[in-house]
Amino acid sequence: QVQLVESGGGLVQAGGSLRLSCAASGRTFSSYAMGWFRQAPGKERVFVAAISWRSRGTYYADSVKGRFTISGDNAKNTVYLQMNSLKPEDTAVYYCAADSFGRYSEPIQSDRRFDYWGQGTQVTVSS
């Protein structure tokens, strides 16, 4: 069984920074892409950022472009999310996800692309 474990969440003031980490544990597996989604209270889970290991391409939601940076290590199935210039509207539970099947028929911005999910880490940005 594969588990994704997120860390690095917390409380930060607006304008501050946080770095989220996600590491896979359990049985060995290969992923084709990994990403981050977030869910604010009372709202649906939405795409934040993703990285494709095959193309090394990175993808971002418009709301975080220029502020967030995704990076990672394919061999270790580890992904990071550097979040700068945080805003109160970034407050949410952040989830890490991995695509172990290569579901290229689904956009990388879609949660249908990913089959493994972490439990989430809370990020709270105070104004």
C-alpha positions as CSV (number, residue, x, y, z in Angstrom):
1,Q,0.0,0.0,0.0
2,V,1.2,3.5,-0.8
3,Q,0.8,6.4,1.5
4,L,1.4,10.1,0.8
5,V,2.3,12.1,3.8
6,E,2.2,15.9,3.8
7,S,4.0,18.2,6.2
8,G,4.9,21.8,6.5
9,G,1.5,23.4,7.0
10,G,0.8,25.9,9.8
11,L,-0.2,29.4,10.6
12,V,1.4,32.3,8.9
13,Q,0.7,36.0,8.5
14,A,-0.2,37.5,5.2
15,G,2.8,38.1,3.0
16,G,4.7,35.2,4.7
17,S,6.0,31.9,3.3
18,L,5.5,28.2,3.9
19,R,7.0,25.2,2.3
20,L,4.9,22.0,2.0
21,S,6.5,18.6,1.5
22,C,4.9,15.3,0.4
23,A,6.7,12.0,0.5
24,A,5.4,8.6,-0.5
25,S,5.9,5.6,1.8
26,G,4.9,2.0,1.6
27,R,5.4,-0.3,-1.3
28,T,7.6,0.9,-4.2
29,F,5.7,2.6,-7.0
30,S,6.4,4.9,-9.9
31,S,4.4,8.0,-10.5
32,Y,3.9,9.9,-13.7
33,A,3.0,13.2,-12.1
34,M,2.4,14.6,-8.6
35,G,0.4,17.6,-7.6
36,W,-1.2,19.7,-5.0
37,F,-4.8,20.5,-4.5
38,R,-6.5,22.6,-1.8
39,Q,-9.9,22.8,-0.2
40,A,-11.2,25.8,1.7
41,P,-14.0,25.5,4.3
42,G,-17.3,25.1,2.5
43,K,-15.7,24.9,-0.9
44,E,-14.8,22.2,-3.4
45,R,-11.2,20.9,-3.7
46,V,-9.4,22.7,-6.4
47,F,-6.1,22.4,-8.3
48,V,-3.1,24.3,-7.1
49,A,0.0,23.0,-8.9
50,A,1.4,19.9,-10.5
51,I,4.6,18.5,-12.0
52,S,4.9,16.0,-14.8
53,W,7.9,13.8,-14.5
54,R,8.0,12.8,-18.2
55,S,8.0,16.4,-19.5
56,R,9.3,18.1,-16.3
57,G,6.6,20.5,-17.0
58,T,5.0,22.4,-14.2
59,Y,1.4,23.7,-14.0
60,Y,-0.2,26.3,-11.8
61,A,-3.6,27.6,-11.0
62,D,-3.9,31.3,-12.1
63,S,-4.5,32.2,-8.4
64,V,-1.0,31.1,-7.4
65,K,1.1,31.8,-10.4
66,G,4.2,33.8,-9.6
67,R,3.8,33.1,-5.9
68,F,3.9,29.3,-5.6
69,T,6.6,27.0,-7.0
70,I,6.3,23.2,-7.3
71,S,9.4,21.0,-7.4
72,G,10.3,17.4,-6.6
73,D,12.3,14.3,-7.0
74,N,10.8,11.6,-9.3
75,A,13.1,8.9,-8.0
76,K,11.9,9.5,-4.4
77,N,8.3,10.3,-5.3
78,T,8.7,13.5,-3.3
79,V,7.1,16.8,-4.2
80,Y,7.4,20.2,-2.6
81,L,5.3,23.4,-2.8
82,Q,7.0,26.6,-1.9
83,M,4.4,29.2,-1.1
84,N,5.4,32.9,-1.0
85,S,3.4,36.1,-0.6
86,L,0.6,34.2,1.1
87,K,-2.8,35.7,1.2
88,P,-5.7,35.0,3.6
89,E,-7.5,33.4,0.6
90,D,-4.8,30.7,0.4
91,T,-6.2,29.4,3.7
92,A,-7.2,25.7,3.1
93,V,-6.3,22.1,3.6
94,Y,-3.6,21.2,1.1
95,Y,-3.6,17.7,-0.4
96,C,-0.8,16.0,-2.2
97,A,-1.6,13.6,-5.0
98,A,0.1,11.1,-7.2
99,D,-0.7,9.7,-10.6
100,S,0.6,6.1,-10.7
101,F,-1.2,5.0,-13.9
102,G,-0.3,7.7,-16.3
103,R,-3.9,8.9,-17.0
104,Y,-2.9,11.2,-19.8
105,S,-6.5,11.3,-21.0
106,E,-7.3,13.5,-17.9
107,P,-5.9,17.0,-17.6
108,I,-3.2,17.3,-15.0
109,Q,-5.4,20.0,-13.4
110,S,-8.1,17.5,-12.8
111,D,-8.3,15.4,-9.6
112,R,-9.4,12.5,-11.8
113,R,-5.8,12.3,-13.0
114,F,-4.6,11.2,-9.6
115,D,-5.1,7.9,-7.8
116,Y,-3.2,8.4,-4.5
117,W,-4.0,11.1,-2.1
118,G,-2.5,12.3,1.2
119,Q,-4.5,13.2,4.3
120,G,-3.9,16.9,4.0
121,T,-2.1,19.6,5.9
122,Q,-3.8,22.8,7.1
123,V,-2.5,26.1,5.9
124,T,-3.9,29.2,7.7
125,V,-3.0,32.7,6.6
126,S,-4.0,35.5,8.9
127,S,-4.6,39.0,7.8
